[in-house]
């Protein structure tokens, strides 16, 4: 780009700013803000995905990118008993989320939490519906698509490749999480997480 060109930037907090480029440089630039345009998120509910990151970082990044494009408010990486990945450096994931936000023409940046132990996370308050998608036999488990209702805030727990432990499932249920199914097939963590995002958005598009 050259001086005088027009561009649009965002603050990640719900605003677009059409600008004029005053000074161009490979590593930085100076612009003048021509206008401030409110751009709230396009959905009227809160979608919070808490997931156990996979050992393969590429799969985590793929999920973060695609979920951001679909629309999610918050990511919370979980440290579970059977987690393959014990730590997660969020800088690269954040860059991918920022890029996906801009590519999908959104102006609200999803929150990316530091990794947190499962037992600690589920103790945190949440005002909407709370779901845990686990693979263990459970007569009370229903399909997420039949459980969640339009307009409801939703928090969904997605476990590691080895699933949640029996103790983790029981702790979540004791704290008000509802058991849900994402289908008959055994899904990878990132696939299950993205399917949960898509399901919630489809329910709210009706």
N, C-alpha and C positions, 0 to 999 in steps of 0.2 A: 504494500500500500504506500501511497505517497501523500504529501501534505495537501490538505483540502479534501481528501476522500472522506466519505461518510461511513460510519460504522455504528453498531449498537452494542453496548455492554450491559451487564447485569450485576447487581450487588449480591445475588443469591438470597435476597430477603424479600422478594416480591416486586421488584421494579426493573424495568428496562430503561436505558438511557441512550437515546439517539445522540451521537456525538460527531464532531468534526475533528479530523486529525490535524493537529497543529505542528507537531514535530515527530518524525519517524526515526526509529533506531531499532537495530536487530534485537536488542534486549529490553527495551522499554520505549514508551512513547508518551507524548503529551497531547491531550484532547481537550476540547471545550464541550461541555454538556449543553446540548440544544434543547432538551426536553426531558421531563420525568414522566414515565408512563407506568401506572400500576399494572402488575400482571400477577394476580393471585393464582394459587394452584387451581387446576381445573376440576378437582373433586372436593366434595364437601364433608369428608369424613377423614379420620386419622387412620393410617395404615402403618403399623409397626411390625417389622419382621426381625425376630431374634433367631439366629441360626448358629450352628456349630461349624466354623470354617473348615474346609477340606484341606488335606495335606498339600494338594496341588494348588498353588496360588493362582494359576491361570483360570481355574474353574471359579474361584472366588471372585476374581475380577470380571469374568464373563457375567456372573449373576448380578453383581453390583451395577454393571453397565445396563443390562437389559431391564432390571427392576426399576432403575432410575428412569429409563425411557417410558416404562409403563406408568410409573407414578407411585412413589413410596415416601413416607414422611420420616422414617427413622430406621436405621440398621443397628442392631445390637449383636455383635459377635459373642458367642457363648463358649465357655470352657466347661465341657461336660466330662463325665467319667470316662467315656469311650472316645473322647476327642483325639483325632490324629494330629491336629495342630494345636500347640500349647500357647502360642503367641502370634500376634498379628500386628505388623507395622502398617499403620493406616495411611501413611503419606501417599503411596502409590494408588491405593484404593480410592482415596479422596480425589486424586487427579482424574481418575477414570470417571468417577461420579460427576465431577464438575464438567468434564467433556460431554458426558451423556446428557446432563441437564441442558447444556447449551445446544447440543445437536437436536434435541427434541423440543427446543424453543420454550423451555420452562425458565422461570425466574426465581424459583424457590429451591434452595439447596437442601437435600435431605441431611438429617443429622446422622453422623457416624460416631457411635460410641466406642470407647476403648473396650477391649475384651474383658468380660466379667464372668466370674464363676456362676454356673447355673443356679446353685442354691441361693446365692446372694441376689441374683437378678429376679427370680420369681417372687421374692419378698417385696419388691418395689410396687408401689401403688399404680394402678391403671384404671381409668374411669370407664372404659368401654368393655366389650366382650373379650375374653381371654381364651385362646385355644391352644391345645398342644396336639400336634400331628405325630403320633407315635405308631409303631408297627406291632405292638403287642396285642394279643386278643383282649377285646373289651366289649361286652354286650351293650354298653352305653354309647359306643362310638358311632357317630353319624357322619355322612359326607359333609365337608365344609360348605359345599354349594347348597345344601338343604338346611344348614344350621344358621349361617350368618344372614342377617337381614339388611335390606337397603338402608343406607344412611348411618349404620352403626360404626362406631370406632372399633377397630379390631387390632389385637396383638396376637401374633401367631408364632409359636415355638416350633422350630424345625431342628431335628437332631442330627448327630453325626452319622457316618456310614454304618456304624454299629448300633445305631438307634440310642435312645435314652435308656438309662438303667431303670430297673424296676423301682428303685428308691426315688429316682428323679421324677418318674411319672407319678408316683403316689404323692410326692410333695406338691407337685403342680396341681393335682386334682384336689388335694386338701386345701389349697389356697384359691380355689375357685376357677381353675382352668378347665375348659370343656374339651373332652377328647374328640378329635375329628379324624376323618380319613380323607386322603387325597386320591383315592382310587385303589384298584386291586393290585396294580403293578408295584413292585419295589423300585422306588425312584432314588436317584442320586440326590445328595443334599441340595445342590444348586438347582436341580430340576424341580424338586419339591418346593423349594423356596419361591422360585419363579412362578410355578403353577398356583401357589397360594395367592401371590400378588394378582395374577391374571384372574383367578376365580372371584376375588373380591371386587375387582373392577367390572367384570362382566355382570355380577349381581347388581351393582350400582348403576349400570347402564340401562337397565330395564325400565 
